[in-house]
Amino acid sequence: MKKLYPIITATSLVFIASLAGYHLPATGDRSPVKKIPVFIPDDTNVYLKNGTSLSGRLIKFDSQAKKIALGRESKTKEVAMKEIEQIEFQGKVIIRETRPLVISVLQELEEEANDEQQQNRERWHEPLQNFKIVDVNEGKAEVTLTSLDPLEIRWIEGVASKSYYVVEEIKFNSSDKIEIQVNPH
């Protein structure tokens, strides 16, 4: 009987804790993960931390080597991500899905006049490796969302099923995370 007493006590404590709503932590990360398709316009302005800027088309986003590449007139310029303050996108996105669609991302001042678009903008904070260019020629990319709760991800999936997310801006910080500003169209 003395040997059964600790077992019965431990079992009772676990049972009482479960009734009270306490759960033992599960092993592994249970946060939701979802890949959201996004589109990047063809004109890119890269603002560097030293105050200068570059422009072209974003043709590479290498989170492993921590470099991006811009292309313009058959020339390529690589830039280390640690030198970048932010990337802004302008120009056109041609979406060739079931029906061809052209979305023009206007300059920021013109867009701020449109309150509805301003309200629809979202900012996602994700690790560098969660942004990936899928097809540079068609401006297709994807963002793997890992930092949001399941309800937010379901809402974003719902928007993505009816609209196209267009990336307007990517900001870099020192902890290998990026802030991606998107706008559904």
C-alpha positions in Angstrom: 0.0 0.0 0.0 2.9 2.4 0.8 4.1 2.0 -2.8 0.7 2.8 -4.3 0.2 6.0 -2.3 2.7 8.1 -4.4 1.2 6.8 -7.6 -2.4 7.5 -6.5 -1.3 11.0 -5.3 0.4 11.9 -8.6 -2.5 10.6 -10.7 -5.0 12.6 -8.6 -2.9 15.8 -9.0 -2.8 15.4 -12.7 -6.5 14.7 -12.9 -7.4 17.7 -10.7 -5.1 20.0 -12.8 -6.8 18.9 -16.0 -10.2 19.7 -14.5 -8.9 23.1 -13.6 -7.9 23.8 -17.2 -4.2 23.4 -16.8 -2.5 21.5 -19.5 1.0 20.1 -19.7 3.0 21.8 -22.5 3.2 19.8 -25.7 6.5 19.0 -27.2 7.4 20.9 -30.4 6.1 24.2 -31.7 2.4 24.1 -32.3 2.1 27.5 -33.8 0.3 27.5 -37.2 2.4 27.7 -40.3 0.9 28.8 -43.6 2.4 29.8 -47.0 0.6 32.9 -48.4 1.2 33.7 -52.1 2.2 37.4 -52.7 3.2 39.4 -55.7 6.1 41.9 -56.0 5.9 44.8 -58.4 8.6 45.2 -61.1 10.2 48.4 -59.8 12.2 48.2 -56.6 13.9 51.0 -54.6 16.4 49.8 -52.0 17.3 52.3 -49.2 20.6 51.6 -47.6 21.6 52.4 -44.0 24.3 54.8 -45.3 21.7 57.1 -46.8 22.1 56.0 -50.5 19.6 54.1 -52.6 19.5 51.7 -55.5 16.8 50.8 -57.9 16.0 48.0 -60.3 14.0 44.8 -60.2 14.3 42.5 -57.2 15.6 39.2 -58.8 17.0 37.4 -55.8 16.2 37.3 -52.0 18.7 34.9 -50.5 18.0 34.5 -46.7 20.9 32.0 -46.3 23.6 34.2 -47.7 21.7 37.3 -46.5 21.9 39.1 -49.8 19.5 40.4 -52.4 20.1 41.1 -56.0 18.7 43.8 -58.2 18.6 43.6 -62.0 18.5 46.4 -64.5 19.3 46.3 -68.2 21.1 42.9 -68.0 23.2 44.1 -65.1 23.0 42.6 -61.6 23.9 44.3 -58.3 24.1 42.2 -55.1 23.6 43.9 -51.7 24.1 42.4 -48.2 20.9 42.6 -46.2 22.8 44.1 -43.2 23.3 47.2 -45.3 19.6 47.6 -46.2 17.2 49.8 -44.2 14.1 49.0 -46.4 12.9 48.0 -49.8 10.0 49.7 -51.4 8.1 48.4 -54.4 6.3 50.4 -57.1 5.2 49.7 -60.7 3.0 47.0 -62.1 2.2 43.4 -61.2 0.8 41.3 -64.0 -1.0 38.3 -62.5 -1.5 35.5 -65.0 -3.9 33.2 -63.1 -7.3 32.3 -64.4 -7.8 35.8 -65.8 -5.0 38.2 -66.6 -5.0 41.2 -64.2 -2.7 44.2 -64.0 -2.3 45.9 -60.7 -0.4 49.2 -60.6 1.2 50.1 -57.3 1.4 53.9 -57.3 3.7 56.1 -55.4 3.1 56.3 -51.7 1.7 59.8 -51.7 -0.9 59.0 -54.2 -1.9 55.9 -52.3 -2.3 57.7 -49.0 -5.2 59.6 -50.5 -7.1 56.4 -50.8 -8.3 55.7 -47.3 -9.8 52.3 -48.1 -6.6 50.9 -49.4 -4.7 52.4 -46.4 -7.0 50.5 -44.0 -6.5 47.2 -45.8 -2.7 47.3 -45.4 -1.2 44.6 -43.2 2.2 44.3 -41.7 3.7 40.8 -41.1 6.7 40.4 -38.9 8.6 37.2 -39.9 12.1 35.7 -40.0 14.2 36.4 -43.1 13.8 32.8 -44.3 10.0 33.1 -44.4 10.1 35.3 -47.5 10.9 33.5 -50.8 10.7 34.6 -54.4 8.9 31.8 -56.3 9.0 33.1 -59.9 11.0 36.3 -60.6 9.6 36.7 -64.1 6.0 36.7 -62.9 6.7 38.6 -59.7 5.5 35.6 -57.6 6.7 35.2 -54.0 5.4 33.6 -50.8 5.5 34.4 -47.2 5.4 31.6 -44.6 3.5 33.0 -41.7 4.7 31.6 -38.4 4.3 34.6 -36.0 0.5 35.0 -36.1 -2.2 33.2 -34.2 -4.6 30.8 -36.0 -7.5 33.2 -36.2 -5.4 35.8 -37.9 -4.0 33.2 -40.4 -7.5 32.0 -41.2 -8.6 35.6 -41.9 -5.5 36.2 -44.2 -6.3 32.9 -46.0 -9.8 34.1 -46.6 -8.6 37.4 -48.0 -6.0 35.6 -50.2 -8.7 33.3 -51.6 -10.6 36.4 -53.0 -7.7 38.9 -53.6 -4.0 39.1 -54.3 -1.6 40.3 -51.7 0.9 42.8 -53.2 4.1 43.5 -51.3 4.6 47.3 -50.9 7.6 47.4 -48.5 10.1 45.2 -46.6 11.9 46.6 -43.6 14.9 44.9 -42.1 15.9 44.8 -38.4 19.0 43.6 -36.7 17.5 40.3 -35.4 17.2 38.6 -38.8 13.5 39.5 -39.0 11.7 41.5 -41.6 8.5 43.5 -41.6 6.5 43.0 -44.8 3.8 45.5 -45.7 1.2 44.0 -48.0 -2.0 45.3 -49.5 -4.8 43.1 -50.9 -6.0 44.0 -54.4 
